[in-house]
């Protein structure tokens, strides 16, 4: 019984200390998004451009809700390009390690998003 209590205590302590170790939109210093997190940087830039944007899943950004542009991020530019070659990105624009699915976006909106993606 003592062993079980120690294990439960240890798990609780580890859970409390690990709570601060997860990924977030800001770096530890609170100075904005982690520059190594391309999605967080792009999300901040897109929002700064006055567009409504939110994270979607683990590696995408949805702009202006369903039907609006969607940006999907990959580890490398080659991985994004490979997705296009496999036919999984019809109608998408390849920008660095991201694919921009245009959907119902206007030219002005797309230019803002493209600029944010190119700056990475």
C-alpha positions in Angstrom: 0.0 0.0 0.0 2.9 2.4 0.8 4.4 1.8 -2.7 1.1 2.6 -4.3 0.8 5.9 -2.3 4.4 6.8 -3.3 3.7 6.2 -6.9 0.5 8.3 -6.8 2.4 11.1 -5.1 5.2 10.9 -7.6 2.8 11.0 -10.5 1.0 14.0 -9.1 4.3 15.9 -8.5 5.5 15.1 -12.0 2.2 16.2 -13.4 2.3 19.5 -11.6 5.9 20.3 -12.7 5.3 19.2 -16.3 2.4 21.5 -16.6 4.7 24.4 -17.3 6.7 22.5 -19.9 4.1 22.4 -22.7 4.2 24.3 -26.0 2.6 27.7 -26.0 2.3 30.7 -28.3 4.9 32.7 -26.3 8.4 31.9 -25.3 9.4 31.8 -21.7 10.2 35.5 -21.6 6.8 36.5 -22.8 8.3 38.4 -25.7 6.0 37.0 -28.4 5.8 33.7 -30.2 8.7 31.2 -30.2 10.6 32.0 -33.4 11.2 28.3 -33.9 7.4 27.7 -34.0 6.6 28.7 -37.6 2.8 28.3 -37.0 2.8 30.6 -34.0 4.8 33.2 -35.8 2.6 33.1 -38.8 -0.6 33.1 -36.7 0.6 36.3 -34.9 1.5 37.9 -38.1 -1.8 37.1 -39.7 -3.7 38.4 -36.7 -1.5 41.6 -36.8 -2.7 42.1 -40.4 -6.2 42.3 -39.1 -7.4 38.9 -40.2 -9.3 36.5 -38.0 -7.2 33.4 -37.6 -7.1 30.4 -35.2 -5.0 27.3 -34.9 -6.6 24.3 -36.5 -5.4 20.8 -35.4 -1.7 20.4 -34.7 -0.2 22.0 -37.7 -2.6 24.3 -39.5 -4.2 27.8 -39.3 -7.7 28.5 -40.4 -8.3 32.1 -41.5 -11.8 33.7 -41.4 -13.6 30.5 -40.5 -14.7 27.5 -42.6 -14.4 28.3 -46.3 -11.6 30.8 -45.7 -8.0 30.2 -46.4 -6.2 27.5 -44.6 -2.4 27.2 -44.0 -0.9 23.8 -43.3 2.7 23.6 -42.0 5.2 20.9 -42.6 8.7 20.2 -41.2 10.4 21.0 -44.4 9.7 22.6 -47.8 10.3 19.2 -49.4 7.6 17.6 -47.3 5.1 20.3 -48.4 6.1 19.9 -52.0 5.8 16.1 -51.7 2.2 16.5 -50.5 1.5 18.5 -53.7 3.1 15.9 -55.9 1.0 13.2 -54.3 -2.2 15.0 -55.2 -3.1 16.0 -51.6 -2.9 19.7 -52.1 -5.0 20.7 -55.1 -5.5 24.4 -55.2 -2.8 25.1 -52.7 0.1 27.5 -53.0 3.5 26.2 -51.8 5.3 28.8 -49.7 8.4 27.5 -47.9 7.4 24.7 -45.5 3.7 25.6 -45.8 0.8 25.0 -48.1 -1.8 27.9 -48.5 -5.2 26.5 -49.5 -6.8 29.6 -51.1 -10.5 28.6 -50.9 -12.7 31.7 -51.0 -10.1 34.3 -50.2 -9.8 37.6 -52.0 -6.5 39.0 -53.4 -6.0 41.5 -50.6 -6.4 38.8 -48.0 -4.1 36.4 -49.8 -1.4 39.0 -50.1 -1.4 39.5 -46.4 -1.2 35.8 -45.6 1.5 35.3 -48.3 3.6 38.1 -46.8 3.4 36.5 -43.3 4.4 33.1 -44.7 7.3 34.5 -46.8 8.8 36.3 -43.8 9.6 33.0 -42.2 
